[in-house]
Amino acid sequence: MSCSPSLPHGNTVAGDARKIQTLAILCILIAGSLWGCLGLFNRHLSALGIAPETVVMLRNLGATVMLGLIFLVYDRKIFRIRLRHLPLFLAMGLVSILFFTLCYFRSQQVSSLAVAAILLYTAPTFVVILSAIIWKDKITKRKLLALVLAFVGCCFVAGILNGALTVTTEGLLVGIGSGLFYSSYTIFGRFALKHYQPFTVTFYTFLIAGIGSLFMTSLHDLNTTIHSPAAIWLSLGLMFLGTVAPYVLYTKGLNDLGDSGKASILASIEPVVASLVGIVAFGEPMTLGVILGLVCILASVFILR
């Protein structure tokens, strides 16, 4: 009789844990979807004559300013870090954000957008392998199946399975580099989240990336942006919807999920959303590959739920 009261408590704890996991998955899926909308801002800014390096600076430094203003009002304790953890934030800002963006943009310049997207999404493979080595995360059959489905889905979306795509040596190297650097945010982030809350991690990552990107900015492009109302609005959208919101959501989801490989695979929803944005906003054709890719990636999400 004395044991019976513990059952509802146990059920409540299990229910709370499931709710946290579900919300974490939702956060990561929303983050991936927002990243998939980046093309809306990047293409229009490019059409206004803004160079990719300046877009990187606007994204990184603008996100830092936005986060800083929010946290000044919300909770100033978010700004507190220990000096011994500065190398970790330097790695996240320079390697995971700045180097990744430079490699990805270069990959898009020397390869087709489809090839660049596929090479970028080698990232979940890097995350699964590194997580198994560093944290001894289990590489389960379910995770492997989800990983394969997500990658095949990306291939379908990009059209790589039609055999018409080519890649140069430089394109291959910088493309794989973009995937490796992209994956490092999840790896470094898991270390940082042991000591800090997600908001602190996101803020200092973009502060470092923003400072680094200043050295690549064209003053002419910056002047063009400041004097164009359209560029200002696009830049604000890029900063908040394309950067602040998804990185906060992804970091929060990673923190609550506690599985780096799973988080990275779930974020593979990004290329599907990017393709849908291209279809709706830019009149790109709806192909069988996009449909098959969507099915594969949604299947991988269902497996990992």
C-alpha positions in Angstrom: 0.0 0.0 0.0 2.8 2.4 0.8 4.3 2.1 -2.7 1.1 3.1 -4.6 1.6 6.9 -4.2 4.9 6.7 -6.0 3.3 5.6 -9.3 1.6 8.8 -10.2 4.9 10.7 -9.3 6.9 8.4 -11.5 4.4 8.8 -14.4 4.6 12.6 -13.9 8.4 12.6 -14.1 8.3 10.5 -17.2 5.7 12.7 -18.7 7.7 15.8 -18.0 10.8 14.2 -19.6 8.9 13.4 -22.7 7.5 16.9 -22.9 11.0 18.4 -22.6 12.2 16.0 -25.4 9.3 16.9 -27.6 9.8 20.7 -27.1 13.5 20.2 -27.8 12.8 18.5 -31.1 10.3 21.2 -32.0 12.9 23.9 -31.2 15.5 22.2 -33.5 12.9 21.7 -36.3 11.9 25.4 -36.2 15.5 26.4 -36.1 16.3 24.3 -39.2 13.2 25.7 -40.9 14.3 29.3 -40.2 17.8 28.6 -41.6 16.1 27.3 -44.7 14.6 30.7 -45.2 18.0 32.4 -45.4 17.8 32.5 -49.2 15.0 35.0 -49.0 17.3 37.6 -47.4 20.6 36.6 -49.1 19.3 36.6 -52.7 17.6 40.0 -52.3 20.7 41.6 -50.6 22.9 40.2 -53.3 20.5 41.7 -55.9 21.1 45.1 -54.3 24.8 44.7 -54.8 25.8 43.7 -51.3 28.8 41.3 -51.2 28.7 38.0 -49.3 31.4 39.1 -46.9 29.3 42.1 -45.9 26.2 40.0 -45.5 28.3 37.8 -43.1 29.3 40.8 -41.1 25.7 42.2 -41.0 24.4 38.8 -39.9 27.0 38.2 -37.2 27.5 41.6 -35.7 23.8 42.6 -36.1 22.8 39.4 -34.2 25.2 40.3 -31.4 23.7 43.8 -31.0 20.2 42.4 -31.0 21.0 39.8 -28.4 22.9 42.3 -26.3 20.0 44.7 -26.2 17.6 42.0 -25.3 19.8 40.6 -22.5 20.5 44.1 -21.0 16.8 44.2 -20.2 16.1 40.5 -19.7 19.0 39.3 -17.5 22.5 40.8 -17.3 23.9 37.7 -15.7 23.9 36.2 -19.2 27.0 38.3 -19.9 29.1 36.6 -17.2 31.7 34.1 -18.4 35.0 32.8 -17.0 38.2 33.8 -18.8 39.3 30.2 -18.9 36.4 29.4 -21.2 37.3 32.2 -23.7 39.1 29.8 -26.0 35.9 27.8 -26.3 33.9 30.8 -27.4 36.7 31.8 -29.8 36.5 28.4 -31.4 32.7 28.6 -31.7 32.7 32.2 -33.1 35.6 31.8 -35.5 35.5 28.2 -36.5 31.8 27.3 -36.2 30.4 30.5 -37.5 32.9 32.6 -39.4 35.0 29.8 -41.1 31.8 27.8 -41.8 30.1 30.7 -43.6 33.2 31.6 -45.6 33.6 28.0 -46.7 30.0 27.6 -47.6 29.8 30.9 -49.6 33.0 29.8 -51.5 31.5 26.4 -52.1 28.5 28.1 -53.6 30.8 30.1 -55.9 32.9 27.3 -57.3 30.2 24.5 -57.3 26.5 24.4 -58.0 24.2 25.3 -55.1 23.0 21.7 -55.1 26.6 20.3 -54.6 27.3 23.0 -51.9 24.1 22.0 -50.0 25.0 18.3 -50.2 28.5 18.7 -49.0 27.3 21.0 -46.2 25.0 18.2 -45.0 27.9 15.9 -44.3 27.7 17.7 -41.0 25.4 15.2 -39.2 27.8 12.4 -40.1 30.7 14.3 -38.5 28.6 15.1 -35.4 27.5 11.4 -34.9 31.1 10.2 -35.3 32.6 12.8 -33.1 29.9 12.5 -30.4 30.6 8.7 -30.3 34.3 9.4 -29.8 34.1 12.3 -27.3 31.0 11.5 -25.3 30.6 7.8 -26.1 27.1 8.5 -27.5 25.6 5.3 -28.9 25.4 4.9 -32.6 22.1 3.0 -32.7 20.5 1.4 -35.7 17.7 3.9 -35.4 20.1 6.8 -35.5 22.1 5.3 -38.4 18.8 4.8 -40.4 17.7 8.4 -39.7 21.2 9.6 -40.7 21.0 7.8 -44.0 17.4 8.9 -44.7 18.3 12.5 -44.0 21.3 12.5 -46.3 19.4 10.7 -49.1 16.6 13.2 -48.6 19.2 16.1 -49.0 20.5 14.4 -52.2 17.0 14.2 -53.6 16.2 17.8 -52.8 19.5 19.0 -54.4 19.0 16.9 -57.5 22.3 15.1 -57.1 20.8 11.7 -57.9 20.0 12.7 -61.4 23.7 12.4 -62.3 24.0 15.9 -63.8 26.1 17.5 -61.1 29.8 18.0 -61.2 32.3 19.2 -58.5 35.8 20.5 -58.7 38.6 19.6 -56.3 38.4 23.1 -54.6 34.6 22.8 -54.5 34.9 19.4 -52.8 37.4 20.6 -50.2 35.7 23.8 -49.2 32.3 22.0 -49.3 33.5 19.3 -46.9 35.1 22.1 -44.8 31.7 23.8 -44.6 30.2 20.6 -43.3 33.0 20.0 -40.8 32.9 23.6 -39.4 29.1 23.6 -39.4 29.1 20.4 -37.3 31.6 22.0 -34.8 28.9 24.3 -33.5 27.1 21.3 -32.1 30.3 19.8 -30.7 31.6 23.0 -29.1 28.1 24.0 -28.0 27.7 20.8 -26.0 30.9 21.6 -24.1 29.8 25.2 -23.5 26.3 24.2 -22.3 27.8 22.3 -19.4 28.8 25.7 -18.0 26.4 28.3 -19.4 22.8 28.7 -20.4 22.0 28.7 -24.1 21.6 32.5 -24.3 25.2 33.1 -23.0 26.5 30.6 -25.5 24.7 32.2 -28.4 25.7 35.7 -27.5 29.4 35.2 -27.1 29.6 33.0 -30.2 28.2 35.8 -32.4 30.2 38.5 -30.6 33.4 36.7 -31.6 32.1 36.0 -35.1 31.0 39.6 -35.5 34.3 41.0 -34.5 36.1 38.6 -36.9 33.9 39.4 -39.8 34.6 43.2 -39.5 38.0 42.6 -41.1 36.3 41.3 -44.3 33.7 44.0 -44.7 33.6 46.4 -47.6 32.9 50.0 -46.5 31.3 50.7 -49.8 28.8 47.8 -49.3 28.1 49.0 -45.8 27.4 52.5 -47.0 25.1 51.0 -49.7 23.2 49.1 -47.0 22.8 52.0 -44.7 21.3 54.2 -47.4 18.9 51.6 -48.8 15.6 51.1 -46.9 15.1 47.8 -48.6 18.6 46.6 -47.5 18.0 47.8 -43.9 14.8 45.7 -43.7 16.4 42.7 -45.3 19.3 43.0 -43.0 17.1 43.1 -39.9 15.2 40.0 -41.1 18.5 38.3 -41.7 19.7 39.2 -38.2 16.6 38.1 -36.3 14.8 35.5 -38.3 17.8 34.0 -40.0 20.3 34.2 -37.1 19.1 35.1 -33.6 15.9 33.1 -33.4 17.2 29.9 -35.0 20.6 29.8 -33.1 18.8 30.4 -29.8 16.3 27.7 -30.6 18.9 25.2 -31.8 21.1 25.8 -28.8 18.2 25.5 -26.4 17.0 22.3 -28.2 20.6 20.9 -28.1 20.8 21.6 -24.4 17.5 19.8 -23.6 17.9 17.0 -26.0 21.4 16.1 -24.9 22.2 14.1 -28.1 24.4 16.0 -30.6 23.9 13.5 -33.5 20.1 13.5 -33.1 20.0 17.3 -33.0 22.2 17.6 -36.2 20.1 15.1 -38.1 16.8 16.9 -37.1 18.3 20.2 -38.5 18.4 18.5 -41.9 14.9 19.9 -42.4 16.8 23.1 -43.6 17.4 22.1 -47.3 13.8 21.0 -47.7 12.5 24.3 -46.4 15.0 26.1 -48.6 13.7 24.3 -51.7 10.1 25.1 -50.8 11.1 28.8 -50.4 12.7 28.6 -53.8 9.5 27.2 -55.3 7.1 29.6 -53.6 9.2 32.8 -53.6 11.4 32.5 -56.7 9.3 30.3 -59.0 11.7 27.4 -58.9 10.1 24.1 -60.2 8.5 21.6 -57.8 10.4 18.4 -58.8 9.9 14.8 -57.8 13.3 15.0 -56.1 12.0 17.7 -53.7 8.9 15.5 -52.9 11.0 12.4 -52.3 13.5 14.4 -50.2 10.8 15.8 -48.1 9.4 12.3 -47.4 12.9 10.9 -46.5 13.7 13.8 -44.1 10.3 13.7 -42.5 10.8 9.9 -42.1 14.1 10.5 -40.3 12.4 13.0 -38.0 9.7 10.5 -37.3 12.3 7.8 -36.4 14.0 10.1 -34.0 10.9 11.5 -32.3 
